[in-house]
Amino acid sequence: MEFTDVIMSRRSIRKYLPDPVPEDKLRRLQEALRVAPTGSNRQPFKFIFVVSEELRKQVAEASPTQECLKQAPVLMVAACQKGRSFDTAIAVDHMILAATNEGLGTCWIGWFDRAVVAKALGIGEEYEIPIMVPIGYAAEAPGPRPRKPLDELVEVR
C-alpha cells in the first residue's frame, strides 16, 4: 500500500473478528516497533504481545467496558521506563501504521487500570504502561472522522 494511503486509511477499530493473526504479520509489527526512533537511541520500552486467550481475558479486565480488548486475538501492551512514554508513543504509532498496511485493525487504548495489567503480565514497578492496542482483523469498517481544516492546525511562518 502507498504510504499516504496507509495514513489516510488508518481507523480506530473497536470490533474484531476472532481470526488469528499470522505470525509473519506479527513479526512485521514487532519490527516496526523495534526500528522506531527514540531519544539518544535509548529504546526505553518493551512490548508484550498477548496471544493467550486466558491471559488476554485477564488483561481485558483492566477495562471491562472496552469490548475490543476481549474480542481481538492479540493485545499489545506497551511498557516503558517512567517518563519515557513519548518515545513509546512514536514506536506504537509505527506499529499501528504497519498494522494498517498489513490489513489489520488496531485502536489506541489509554483508559484502563494499569495495576491490573501490570499484575497479569508481571510488569515491575520500574515500568509504566501508557498504552494497550488490540490487534486483529476488523469486524467493522468505520469511515473517516471529521477533521479540522488544515489552516486551523498548521501555520507556516
N, C-alpha and C positions, 0 to 999 in steps of 0.2 A: 504494500500500500504506500502511496506517496505520503511523505511525512506531513504535509499540510492537511491531507485527508485524515490522517490519524488524529491530529489535534482537533480538527473540526468535527469528527465523528465520535469522540470520546463522550460517554454519558455515564451518569451515576445509575448503576443497575441495582435494584432492590428486590428483584425476583429472579431466582436461578433454577435451571434445570438440574436434575440430580446426576447428569452425565459426568463421569470422571474427566479430569484434565490430564492429557497425556504428559508423561514425564519429560519429553523433549521440549514441550511448550513451557513447562515449569522451569526447566533449566535455562531457557532463554530469558525468562522473567528474572530469575536469580542473577544471571549475568548482567542484566540491565541495572540491578541494584549494586552489584559489585563495582561497575565501572563509573558510577556517578561521582561527580566531583565533591570534595569535602575541603573545608578549611585546612590548610597546611597538610593535606592528604592524610589526615588523622584517622579517617574511617571509624568514627566513634560509635558504631552501631553493630547490631546483629539482627537478623531477620529469621523468624521462626515460621515455617510453612506447616500448618497444622492440617494433616490429611486424615488422621484417625477420627472416625466418627464419634467415638466415645470422648476423646479429648476436645473435639470441636463443640460438642454439647456442653462440656464444662466451661469452655471459653465463652460460648454464647450466653451463658448465664450472667455474664458481666453486663449485658444489655438486653434483658428479656423482651423488650418491645421491638427490637431490631430483628425481624423475622429473617432477613437476608443472612444473618450470621448462622442461623440454623439450616438454611437451605443450601448455601454454597458448598461445593465439595472441597474447597480449600479456603483456609483462613490464613492470611499472612499477618503476623504480629511483629511490629517494629519496636525494638528496644534500643535505647541509646544511653550513652553516658549523660548524666544530668546536665542540663543546659545546652545540649547539642542537638536539639530537635530540629533546628533549621537545616543542618546537613542531612538529617534523616528524611525530612520532607522532600528535599531535592531527589534523593535516591528513590523514595516511594513514587514520586511523580514520574521518574524514568521508568519504573516498573509498570505503572498504570498505563503509560503510553505504549509500552511494549505489549502489554496485555491486549490493548485495543487492536494493535497491529496483528496479534495472533487470533483475533476473532473472539476474545474473551471479554466478559463484563467484570467490572470492579465498582467499588464505592468506598470513598473515604469514610471511615467511622471514627469519630473522635469523642463521642459521648458514651462512655462506659465506665464501669467500676474497675479501675486499674488493679486494685488489690486482688480481685477475683482472678483476673488474667495472670498476674504475677504468681499467685499461688498455684493455679492449674498448670502453669508451664515451668515452675521452679525458677523464675527470674528473680535474681538477687536485688537487694536494696541499692546497689551501686548503679542500677539502671532505672530509667523511667520509660514508660510505654506511651508514646504520644499518639499512636495511630494503629488501627487494625484495618485490614482490607479483605473483604470477601472476594473470592476469585472463582469464576465458573462461566458456563455458557448462559447467556441471558434468556430468561423466560418472558421478557418484555422488550419492547423497542420504543423507549421514550424519545420524543422529538427534542429539538433544541429548546433550551430555556431562553427567555428574553434576556438580552444583554444591553447594557447602556451603550449609547453611541460612542465610537472611538474618541471623538473630540471631547467627551466628558471625562475620559480616563487617561488620555495621553496629551502631554504638552511637548512641543519641540521648541527649544529656546536657542 
